[in-house]
Amino acid sequence: EPEVTQTPSHQVTQMGQEVILRCVPISNHLYFYWYRQILGQKVEFLVSFYNNEISEKSEIFDDQFSVERPDGSNFTLKIRSTKLEDSAMYFCASTGDGSAYEQYFGPGTRLTVT
Amino acid sequence: RKEVEQDPGPFNVPEGATVAFNCTYSNSASQSFFWYRQDCRKEPKLLMSVYSSGNEDGRFTAQLNRASQYISLLIRDSKLSDSATYLCVVPPGNNRKLIWGLGTSLAVNP
């Protein structure tokens, strides 16, 4: 069964450093998403991406964040200057052209900012 | 009212029990609703979609009450493997953003 993959599984970085989280969505999917989940809190939408551009973003997704689809398979989330409060689990998800809402999630990257 | 609200639990039930969770939502324009399951420190996985009044899949039944703006999830004959957090998810309208509840924690005990 096709699945979304994410790397790395765990990233530790120092405050102020840049991090890039990588995702490989399901190959025939067209819509891509990033979510984050701070430990013990709810899943929060960050951004959606379609046709090589951002289609929607949340208030959390400020200028420190950017997304890119550098080639036909990868989908990346960059945080330019990490803060302690960016420590969270970051999930990538994708959907096909059918149901907009039946999103398939990757296993997540745990980001720890020290 | 919060966008999506769930009783966080935890619900502790014995194997074989029937358990029900409720979720309320604030946006009356929402047309579809989802229950996801999340195991500890894992990704959410889609459990059920609800597009009309309800949906049934084996031991799981989801029901929608548009007038009262709530969705319920019923699990019959609980198994140990049902222990997880159940997340209510509501797209607010025509966009693809998902609004998540905090989740209801279920522990099924032997």
Interface residues (C-beta under 8 A of the other chain):
Chain A: Y31 Y33 Y35 Q41 K42 V43 E44 F45 S48 S55 E56 S58 M89 F91 T95 S99 A100 Y101 E102 Q103 Y104 F105 G106 P107 G108 R110
Chain B: S32 F34 R41 K42 E43 P44 K45 L46 S49 L87 V89 P91 N95 R96 K97 L98 I99 W100 G101 L102 G103
